[in-house]
């Protein structure tokens, strides 16, 4: 999911009754840097980013995502890489 402005906070709710949802902030994120949200749970991320990636442990995993946006255009945000993201 790509945002038009840089986020301040992202809240992800896994709406599926049986399957986990993974959230990460770079396509090259190492497994250790992916956050797992269990079925029916939600997690809040206080993060400045321009995109977020989601993948479910099964086809049809559903979610709700809320994002608080700043007034900073996404084009002004650098790509997140390095320790804790891609390493």
C-alpha positions as CSV (number, residue, x, y, z in Angstrom):
1,X,0.0,0.0,0.0
2,X,1.5,3.3,-1.0
3,X,0.4,6.5,0.8
4,X,0.2,10.0,-0.8
5,X,1.9,11.5,2.3
6,X,4.3,10.2,4.9
7,X,2.6,8.4,7.7
8,X,2.8,9.3,11.4
9,X,1.1,6.1,12.6
10,X,-0.3,3.0,11.0
11,X,-2.9,0.6,12.6
12,X,-3.5,-2.8,11.1
13,X,-6.3,-5.0,12.1
14,X,-6.3,-8.7,11.0
15,X,-10.0,-9.3,10.4
16,X,-9.6,-13.0,9.4
17,X,-10.8,-15.5,12.0
18,X,-8.1,-18.1,11.4
19,X,-5.0,-16.9,9.6
20,X,-2.1,-14.6,10.5
21,X,-1.1,-11.5,8.7
22,X,2.4,-10.2,8.2
23,X,3.3,-6.5,8.0
24,X,6.6,-5.2,6.8
25,X,8.1,-1.9,5.5
26,X,10.4,-3.0,2.6
27,X,10.0,-5.6,-0.1
28,X,13.4,-7.0,0.9
29,X,12.6,-7.2,4.6
30,X,14.2,-10.1,6.4
31,X,11.9,-12.6,8.1
32,X,13.0,-11.3,11.5
33,X,11.8,-7.8,10.5
34,X,8.3,-8.8,9.6
35,X,5.5,-8.3,12.2
36,X,3.0,-11.1,12.6
37,X,-0.6,-10.1,13.6
38,X,-2.7,-13.0,14.8
39,X,-6.2,-13.6,13.6
40,X,-8.6,-11.0,15.1
41,X,-5.8,-8.9,16.6
42,X,-4.5,-5.5,15.7
43,X,-1.1,-3.7,16.0
44,X,-0.2,0.0,16.0
45,X,3.0,1.2,14.4
46,X,4.3,4.6,15.2
47,X,6.3,4.9,12.0
48,X,7.2,7.5,9.3
49,X,7.0,5.7,6.0
50,X,5.5,6.0,2.5
51,X,4.5,2.4,2.0
52,X,3.6,-0.7,3.9
53,X,3.4,-4.3,2.7
54,X,1.0,-7.0,3.9
55,X,0.8,-10.7,3.3
56,X,-1.6,-13.3,4.7
57,X,-0.8,-16.9,5.6
58,X,-3.7,-17.9,3.4
59,X,-5.6,-16.6,0.4
60,X,-8.4,-14.4,1.4
61,X,-6.9,-13.0,4.6
62,X,-8.7,-9.7,5.2
63,X,-7.6,-6.7,7.1
64,X,-8.4,-3.1,7.9
65,X,-5.7,-0.4,7.8
66,X,-5.8,3.0,9.3
67,X,-3.0,5.6,8.6
68,X,-2.5,9.0,10.2
69,X,-0.8,11.1,7.5
70,X,1.5,14.1,7.8
71,X,1.5,16.9,5.3
72,X,4.9,15.7,4.0
73,X,4.6,14.4,0.4
74,X,5.7,10.8,0.0
75,X,8.2,11.9,-2.6
76,X,10.2,13.6,0.1
77,X,10.5,10.3,2.2
78,X,13.6,8.2,1.8
79,X,13.4,4.4,1.3
80,X,13.6,2.5,4.6
81,X,16.6,0.1,4.6
82,X,19.3,-1.1,7.0
83,X,19.3,-2.6,10.4
84,X,15.8,-3.6,11.6
85,X,14.3,-3.2,8.1
86,X,16.3,-5.2,5.5
87,X,19.0,-6.7,7.7
